[in-house]
Amino acid sequence: MTLRTSVKTRSKLPDVGTTIFTVIGQLSAQHNAINLSQGAPNFSCDARLIDGVTRAMSEGHNQYAPMTGLRTLKERIAGKISDLYGTHYDVDSEVLITASASEALYSAISGLVHPGDEVIYFEPSFDSYAPIVRLQGATPVAIKLTVPDFSINWDEVRAAITSRTRMIIVNTPHNPSGQVFSKDDLEQLASVTRNTDIVILSDEVYEHVVFDGEAHHGMATHPQLAERSVIVSSFGKTYHVTGWRVGYCVAPAALMDEVCKVHQFLMFSADTPMQYAFAEQMTDPQSWLSLSAFYQRKRDLLQSLLADAPFRLLPSAGSFFLLADYSGFSAESDSDMVKRLIVECGVATIPLSAFYADGTDNKLIRLSFAKDEATLRAGAQALCRVTPR
C-alpha cells in the first residue's frame, strides 16, 4: 500500500531541492566516473585509530559521553591550540566536542543569531551557511570574493555592516578556492568588528592543511579576534575519517554557553568510542603536524599530471581543493562542463557555481586531491582527454 498525505506543508527552505551535488553523484555512478569531486579521502586512516575505537568499545565505552565531550580529549585540544596559536581555552567552559563540524556550525549559528539579524558570509561558500542562517529567521548577506585570487574586499565588508549585523562567517583555508587568510586579513577583520557586538564564526576545518611553508592564520592567533570568535574544526578532515562525524569548537565562555544550549538538545553528545580514539591519537603531535606536507605532495602531483591538459590551474594555498579554469577552450556553463567530463571522459568534478546562491559562473571547476595516487593519476589522465568546444 502506498501512503499519501493530505496534510498541507509549508517549507522553511522552499528553494532548496535536489542540488548539483546529487545530480553529479547520480551521473557519476551511472558512468562509473573517477571521483575527483568529493572532498573526502578514498584512502585508509591510521590503523591505530581503528584499534582505538575497537578497544574503547571492548572496554565498555558505548554509552553517552559527557555533554561537552570527553575531558581528556578536550584537554588535548586546548593544549594543541595553546601550543600552536598561543590562545588558552578553559577546558570546562570553552571547548565543545560536537557530532561533526557541521553540527558545530549549526549550534553556533542557532545559538547566537536571532530573527531579524544579518549574517555576512563570503561566496563561493560551503553550502550550509546561508540555509542555517535563514532557519533562524535571519538574513544571510553574501559578499563575493574577488576572482581569480578569491580575496576579500574589506571595503565591501565595511559597507555591508549595519546595525543588524550579528555575525560574520569566515572560512580559512577556504573551500572551494583553496585560498587562506593572511595576517592582513586578520587585521582587517579586527578593524571592521572593533567596538561592535559582531560575533565571528570561523570555519577552520582545514587548519592543518596549509602549503608552501605558510602558517595558518586562524582566529586563535589574534587575541582581539579570539575574544569574539567561535572556531570550528574537524577530526574527520584531520584524521581521514569524515564518516565518523566528530568535530569540535572553541569559544569564550559567554559565547560557548549559548552554543552548548543548542548542542545539548540537538545531539547532547558526540560518539563516545571515537572520542576515546581521538584522545589517544592526539598524544602524537605528528598526527596533525604532518598533514600539510602529506597533502602538498598530492596537490603537487595533480598539478604536474595536468601540466599538459588544456585547463589553467589556479593556485591552491590550503585545503584539499584545486580550481581549474576552462574558459580558454570552452564557453560551456560550468555545470555543462562537469556533466560532459563525466559522460565523455569518465571523471567527476564540481562546478564552482554550486557554491554561489545566484549560480555565478566563472568557468571554473573544483578538483579534490584528497585521493590516493592511483585515483589522481587516472583522474588527471581522464581530464587530459577533454576536447575544445
C-alpha positions, 0 to 999 in steps of 0.5 A, spaced: 500 500 500 502 506 498 501 512 503 499 519 501 498 525 505 493 530 505 496 534 510 498 541 507 506 543 508 509 549 508 517 549 507 522 553 511 527 552 505 522 552 499 528 553 494 532 548 496 531 541 492 535 536 489 542 540 488 548 539 483 551 535 488 546 529 487 545 530 480 553 529 479 553 523 484 547 520 480 551 521 473 557 519 476 555 512 478 551 511 472 558 512 468 562 509 473 566 516 473 573 517 477 571 521 483 575 527 483 569 531 486 568 529 493 572 532 498 573 526 502 579 521 502 578 514 498 584 512 502 585 508 509 586 512 516 591 510 521 590 503 523 591 505 530 585 509 530 581 503 528 584 499 534 582 505 538 575 505 537 575 497 537 578 497 544 574 503 547 568 499 545 571 492 548 572 496 554 565 498 555 565 505 552 558 505 548 554 509 552 553 517 552 559 521 553 559 527 557 555 533 554 561 537 552 565 531 550 570 527 553 575 531 558 581 528 556 580 529 549 578 536 550 584 537 554 588 535 548 585 540 544 586 546 548 593 544 549 594 543 541 591 550 540 595 553 546 601 550 543 600 552 536 596 559 536 598 561 543 590 562 545 588 558 552 581 555 552 578 553 559 577 546 558 570 546 562 567 552 559 570 553 552 571 547 548 565 543 545 566 536 542 560 536 537 557 530 532 561 533 526 563 540 524 557 541 521 553 540 527 558 545 530 556 550 525 549 549 526 549 550 534 553 556 533 549 559 528 542 557 532 545 559 538 547 566 537 543 569 531 536 571 532 530 573 527 531 579 524 539 579 524 544 579 518 549 574 517 555 576 512 558 570 509 563 570 503 561 566 496 563 561 493 561 558 500 560 551 503 553 550 502 550 550 509 551 557 511 546 561 508 540 555 509 542 555 517 542 562 517 535 563 514 532 557 519 533 562 524 529 567 521 535 571 519 538 574 513 544 571 510 548 577 506 553 574 501 559 578 499 563 575 493 570 574 493 574 577 488 576 572 482 581 569 480 585 570 487 578 569 491 580 575 496 576 579 500 574 586 499 574 589 506 571 595 503 565 591 501 565 588 508 565 595 511 559 597 507 555 591 508 555 592 516 549 595 519 546 595 525 543 588 524 549 585 523 550 579 528 555 575 525 560 574 520 562 567 517 569 566 515 572 560 512 580 559 512 583 555 508 577 556 504 573 551 500 572 551 494 578 556 492 583 553 496 585 560 498 587 562 506 587 568 510 593 572 511 595 576 517 592 582 513 586 579 513 586 578 520 587 585 521 582 587 517 577 583 520 579 586 527 578 593 524 571 592 521 568 588 528 572 593 533 567 596 538 561 592 535 557 586 538 559 582 531 560 575 533 565 571 528 564 564 526 570 561 523 570 555 519 577 552 520 576 545 518 582 545 514 587 548 519 592 543 518 592 543 511 596 549 509 602 549 503 608 552 501 611 553 508 605 558 510 602 558 517 595 558 518 592 564 520 586 562 524 582 566 529 586 563 535 592 567 533 589 574 534 587 575 541 582 581 539 579 576 534 579 570 539 575 574 544 569 574 539 570 568 535 567 561 535 572 556 531 570 550 528 574 544 526 574 537 524 577 530 526 574 527 520 578 532 515 584 531 520 584 524 521 581 521 514 575 519 517 569 524 515 564 518 516 565 518 523 562 525 524 566 528 530 568 535 530 569 540 535 569 548 537 572 553 541 569 559 544 569 564 550 565 562 555 559 567 554 559 565 547 560 557 548 554 557 553 549 559 548 552 554 543 552 548 548 544 550 549 543 548 542 548 542 542 545 539 548 538 538 545 540 537 538 545 531 539 547 532 547 553 528 545 558 526 540 560 518 539 563 516 545 568 510 542 571 515 537 572 520 542 576 515 546 580 514 539 581 521 538 584 522 545 589 517 544 591 519 537 592 526 539 598 524 544 602 524 537 603 531 535 605 528 528 598 526 527 596 533 525 603 536 524 604 532 518 598 533 514 600 539 510 606 536 507 602 529 506 597 533 502 602 538 498 605 532 495 598 530 492 596 537 490 603 537 487 602 531 483 595 533 480 598 539 478 604 536 474 599 530 471 595 536 468 601 540 466 599 538 459 591 538 459 588 544 456 585 547 463 589 553 467 590 551 474 589 556 479 593 556 485 591 552 491 594 555 498 590 550 503 585 545 503 584 539 499 581 543 493 584 545 486 580 550 481 581 549 474 579 554 469 576 552 462 574 558 459 580 558 454 577 552 450 570 552 452 564 557 453 560 551 456 556 553 463 560 550 468 555 545 470 555 543 462 562 542 463 562 537 469 556 533 466 560 532 459 567 530 463 563 525 466 559 522 460 565 523 455 571 522 459 569 518 465 571 523 471 567 527 476 568 534 478 564 540 481 562 546 478 564 552 482 557 555 481 554 550 486 557 554 491 554 561 489 546 562 491 545 566 484 549 560 480 555 565 478 559 562 473 566 563 472 568 557 468 571 554 473 571 547 476 573 544 483 578 538 483 579 534 490 586 531 491 584 528 497 585 521 493 590 516 493 595 516 487 592 511 483 585 515 483 589 522 481 593 519 476 587 516 472 583 522 474 588 527 471 589 522 465 581 522 464 581 530 464 587 530 459 582 527 454 577 533 454 576 536 447 575 544 445 568 546 444 
